Amino acid sequence: MDVSLAGRTAVITGGSKGIGLAIATRFAASGADVAIVARGREALDDAVKTIAANGRRVVGIQGDVALAADVKRAYEEIMKALGKIDIVVNNAGTSATGPFEKLTDEFLQHDLDQKLFAAIRLTRLVWPQMKERRWGRIINVLNIGAKAPRGASAPTSITRAAGMALTKVLSHEGAPHNVLVNAMLVGFIEADQHVQAAKRAGVALKDYNGCTRQGHSARPDRAGRGIRQHGLLPRVGSRLLHHRHRHQYRWRAFAGGVATTRVS
């Protein structure tokens, strides 16, 4: 299904690689102007060139969304460049996991800042303008650990569960103003970020959400390609961005290159 986002402006955090880049590229192809936020300058510049090939305005903002000051600065730069924000995809964050006994306060706090508080802070900034225009879409990218956490899955499963609660709270508050808030639930993305996160956590990358094996080669380009091949992003556009049932959530599981859909 073709979805027109002409006249809309979308912001994607963690938009320089993997699923974030795939979403940003698809939004631009659907007619939206796009801003992406990421930490790495080189990857950010490459992503801007890829997205701009669709002929839309593209802004790349370097910043760490785990830092409140960077979120505010990114918001101000996007507003100056594009004038408004209609769609926000809170996608930034790596999958950091490890045994509970090794979960330090600092490790958990960083994960909360990078995923949960980043989404809270950016959403809080865009919320008033979306309510005023009576049109807004917030998509929080989570993973299946938010609903079915496994052992040794912290801090990610804890942070993602909080992200799901945030999504449900905002969905009720936003619906009367036509600000729709949904979650995209991801099973597994073959991306280098997961390998690096596992190494930082001191654990092996194995049986991650049941979709990989220890020693499996992760390739950052496969996430976006698999999503495009199996039609996930057109469904994100048509069913998430135009989903008007405030008490339902459409979850997307991306596992082993196959996109599936269910409603819960």
Long-range contacts (C-beta under 8 A, 24 or more apart in sequence): 1-234, 1-235, 1-237, 1-238, 2-30, 2-234, 3-30, 3-234, 3-237, 3-238, 3-241, 3-242, 4-30, 4-31, 5-30, 5-31, 5-32, 5-87, 5-237, 5-241, 6-30, 6-31, 6-32, 7-31, 8-32, 8-33, 8-86, 8-87, 9-33, 9-34, 9-35, 9-82, 9-83, 9-84, 9-85, 9-86, 9-87, 10-34, 10-35, 10-85, 10-86, 10-87, 10-88, 10-89, 11-35, 11-36, 11-37, 11-78, 11-85, 11-87, 11-88, 11-89, 11-122, 11-126, 12-36, 12-37, 12-89, 12-91, 13-37, 13-38, 13-65, 13-89, 13-90, 13-91, 13-92, 13-118, 13-122, 14-38, 14-65, 14-91, 14-92, 14-93, 15-47, 15-89, 15-91, 16-40, 16-43, 16-44, 16-46, 16-47, 16-60, 17-43, 17-47, 17-191, 17-192, 17-193, 17-220, 18-189, 18-191, 18-193, 18-220, 18-223, 18-224, 19-91, 19-141, 19-186, 19-189, 19-191, 19-223, 19-224, 19-227, 19-254, 20-89, 20-91, 20-92, 20-141, 21-47, 21-50, 21-51, 21-224, 22-223, 22-224, 22-225, 22-227, 22-228, 22-233, 23-89, 23-91, 23-233, 23-236, 24-51, 24-58, 25-50, 25-51, 25-54, 25-224, 26-228, 26-233, 26-234, 26-236, 26-237, 27-87, 27-237, 28-52, 28-54, 28-55, 28-56, 28-58, 29-54, 30-237, 31-56, 32-56, 32-86, 32-87, 33-57, 33-58, 33-82, 34-58, 34-59, 35-59, 35-60, 35-61, 35-78, 35-81, 35-82, 35-85, 36-60, 36-61, 37-61, 37-62, 37-63, 37-65, 37-74, 37-92, 38-62, 38-63, 38-92, 39-63, 39-64, 57-81, 57-82, 65-92, 65-114, 65-118, 65-121, 65-122, 66-110, 66-113, 66-114, 66-117, 66-118, 67-113, 68-117, 68-121, 71-118, 71-121, 71-122, 71-125, 72-121, 72-125, 74-122, 75-122, 75-125, 75-126, 84-129, 84-133, 85-126, 85-129, 85-130, 86-130, 86-133, 86-135, 86-136, 86-137, 87-136, 87-137, 87-138, 87-139, 87-241, 88-122, 88-123, 88-126, 88-136, 88-137, 88-138, 88-139, 89-139, 89-141, 90-115, 90-118, 90-119, 90-122, 90-123, 90-138, 90-139, 90-140, 90-141, 90-163, 91-141, 92-118, 93-118, 93-159, 94-193, 94-194, 94-196, 94-197, 95-143, 95-156, 95-193, 95-194, 95-197, 95-198, 95-208, 96-155, 96-156, 96-197, 96-200, 96-201, 97-152, 97-153, 97-154, 97-155, 97-156, 97-157, 97-197, 97-198, 97-201, 97-203, 97-208, 98-152, 98-154, 98-201, 98-202, 98-203, 99-151, 99-152, 99-203, 100-151, 100-152, 100-154, 102-201, 102-202, 103-154, 103-155, 107-155, 107-201, 108-154, 108-155, 108-158, 111-155, 111-156, 111-158, 111-159, 112-155, 112-159, 112-162, 115-156, 115-159, 115-160, 115-163, 116-159, 116-162, 116-163, 116-166, 119-163, 119-166, 120-166, 123-170, 127-174, 127-179, 130-174, 130-177, 130-179, 131-174, 131-177, 131-179, 134-177, 134-178, 134-179, 135-178, 135-179, 136-174, 136-177, 136-178, 136-179, 136-180, 137-179, 137-180, 137-181, 137-182, 137-240, 137-241, 138-167, 138-170, 138-174, 138-179, 138-180, 138-181, 138-182, 139-181, 139-182, 139-183, 139-184, 139-236, 139-240, 139-241, 140-164, 140-166, 140-167, 140-181, 140-182, 140-183, 140-184, 141-183, 141-184, 141-186, 142-167, 142-183, 142-184, 142-185, 142-186, 143-185, 143-186, 143-187, 143-188, 143-209, 144-185, 144-186, 144-187, 144-209, 144-253, 145-209, 146-183, 146-185, 147-185, 147-264, 150-209, 152-203, 167-249, 168-249, 171-246, 171-249, 172-246, 175-246, 180-240, 180-241, 180-243, 180-244, 180-246, 182-240, 182-243, 182-249, 182-250, 183-249, 183-251, 184-236, 184-240, 184-251, 184-252, 185-251, 185-252, 185-253, 186-252, 186-253, 186-254, 187-211, 187-253, 187-254, 187-255, 188-212, 188-254, 188-255, 188-256, 189-223, 189-254, 190-218, 190-219, 190-220, 190-222, 190-223, 190-226, 191-218, 191-219, 191-220, 191-222, 191-223, 192-218, 192-219, 192-220, 193-220, 194-218, 209-255, 210-255, 211-255, 211-256, 222-257, 223-254, 226-254, 226-257, 226-258, 226-259, 227-254, 227-259, 229-257, 230-257, 230-258, 230-259, 231-259, 232-259, 235-259, 235-261
